Amino acid sequence: MMKNMRRGIPNLFKSGTAHIRGTQEAVMKNIEACKDLATITRTSYGPNGMNKMIINYLEKLFVTSDAATMMAEMEVQHPAAKLLVLAARMQEREIGDGSNYVLVLAGELLKQARGLLELGLHPSEIIKGYVQAADVAMASLDELVTWKVEAKELAKKETIETATFASLCSKQLTTVDILNPLIADACMCVMPKNVKNFNVDNVRTCKMMGGSVQHSEVIRGVVVNRDTDTSVKSVLDAKVAVFTCAIDTATTETKGTVLIKDADELLDYNKSEERMIEASIKAIADSGVKVIVTGGSVGDMAKHFVEKYGMMLIRILSKFELRRLAKTVKANMQVRLGAVPPEAQGYCAKAYVREVGLQKVTVFEQKKTDSSQIATIMLRGSTKNILNDIERAVDDGVNVIKSLVKDGRFLPGGGATEIELARKLAELSNKEKTLSQYAIKKFAQSFEIIPTTLAENAGLKPLDVLTLLYSEHESGKKSAGINIDAQDVKQSVKDLAKDRIFDSLPAKKMAIKLATDAAVTVLRVDQIIMAKPAGGPKMGQRKGHWDDQD
């Protein structure tokens, strides 16, 4: 048996295992895959970025320029490209914005590394230079801060609008003037006294078909996407009771049998059941409750008595939505039907049903003087795709406030920071004596991809814009960035600090770190060993019922 065995690495593994090694085979192919992925998302970067139309394996359509959504719906198979996808997802999870920045920068770093590999540099020398350059770049960011937000300034609407403006522009350039005030209002509604405790989940969105974005509004409270179960449609200064149990006859935990001998006993049994339900509903009404909210089922008899005592009743099927409502009205959820003690009751300034488009919704709204724990932005739009895209933009804007309350430092936007970093790193590479100088120089050139992409997507000549940017920065204008509204090259650069266009420092730091880590990880790989995929049908591939396949 030993005599007949072939020699070499392929003989170590089971048949069907793919083994790729060597700089040309493994490293170059990995770099090519990552570069291709970055090219896909690069055209969607910035305010003038193009949309991508993605149809996933469930045939669901996505039209978006949001890189995080693209990465979630595109089934990337290449193992090296998956590393970039993971880095982009981490940026989205930690910061909530800047996932496209990670992909574009990581792709460019690998593209520049390819040139060095072809010149004969060893990957370890490139990695050493990249890590050194990344450390210098992140340290330099602290020196480039042009605007710092103090905690007391978060009470001003203008401060929040300025902070979220650049993030919203990159997703919704045409509707930024409508969405920005809405996000600012919603964030101010739920901003706690200690701003560091700001919770992104307290700003909710409710998507309603019909109308246009101009009809969107902020509601201090919760919007439930369903009508009430009773005829009472509006209640002012309402005491609210929230139940997790069913509003119906109580069932025993053990099985029981009722023996009924004649018709009179049956009638008595029905009447006693009615009296029991009425007593429970009456006890709730006597405790001052005007609105009943339940997460369980509602019996017809119970509904009749709720109507009789003039209370509003609404069912909420989602337990998460039920918890949010209880948090909004400051009510303790009850697990047993009956009288609700005053300390367990919630309060709502106004609970009412309103028709939005073709759908009826129930709104639980608080007064402006009341401290609301949850605010809802009711978004309006003509199609589902538009609403989903606006929702993603709002989510990014709110996430900017999340990072702002932790670290209120901002950098100039529009590629100004990247050009300044490229200048600093180019100077560092000239002073470096070791082989790392080539890698540091390429790292500096990689930052040029951000202003180049912004210029390309705005329809400007990137080379001319880049030359003008370097000229402005050499003269000491550190906030000079790209003017995307420019008609010609002469107007394409301006001071963006004066226009109040800023990027978040924590987001930029995290993006540079993740992009560098992803690029370095790919460069460290010199062999790829892929086992033969397991047999059996793949999920999502089978269409129709399995009986039809037999």
Secondary structure, 3 states (H helix, E strand, C coil): CCCCCCCCHHHHCCCCCEEEECHHHHHHHHHHHHHHHHHHHHCCCCCCCCCEEEECCCCCEEEECCHHHHHHHCCCCCHHHHHHHHHHHHHHHHCCCCHHHHHHHHHHHHHHHHHHHHHCCCHHHHHHHHHHHHHHHHHHHHHHCCEECCHHHHHCHHHHHHHHHHHHHCCCCCCHHHHHHHHHHHHHHHCCCCHHHCCHHHEEEEEEEECCHHHCEEECEEEECCCCCCCCCEEEEEEEEEECCCECCCCCCCCCCCCCCCHHHHHHHHHHHHHHHHHHHHHHHHCCCCEEEECCCECHHHHHHHHHCCCEEEECCCHHHHHHHHHHHCCCCECCCCCCCHHHCEEEEEEEEEEECCEEEEEEECCCCCCCCCEEEEEEECCHHHHHHHHHHHHHHHHHHHHHHHCCEEEECCCHHHHHHHHHHHHHHHHCCCCHHHHHHHHHHHCCHHHHHHHHHCCCCHHHHHHHHHHHHHCCCCCEEECCCCCCHHHCEEECCCCCCEEEHHHHHHHHHHHHHHHHHHHHCCEEEECCCCCCCCCCCCCCCHHHHC
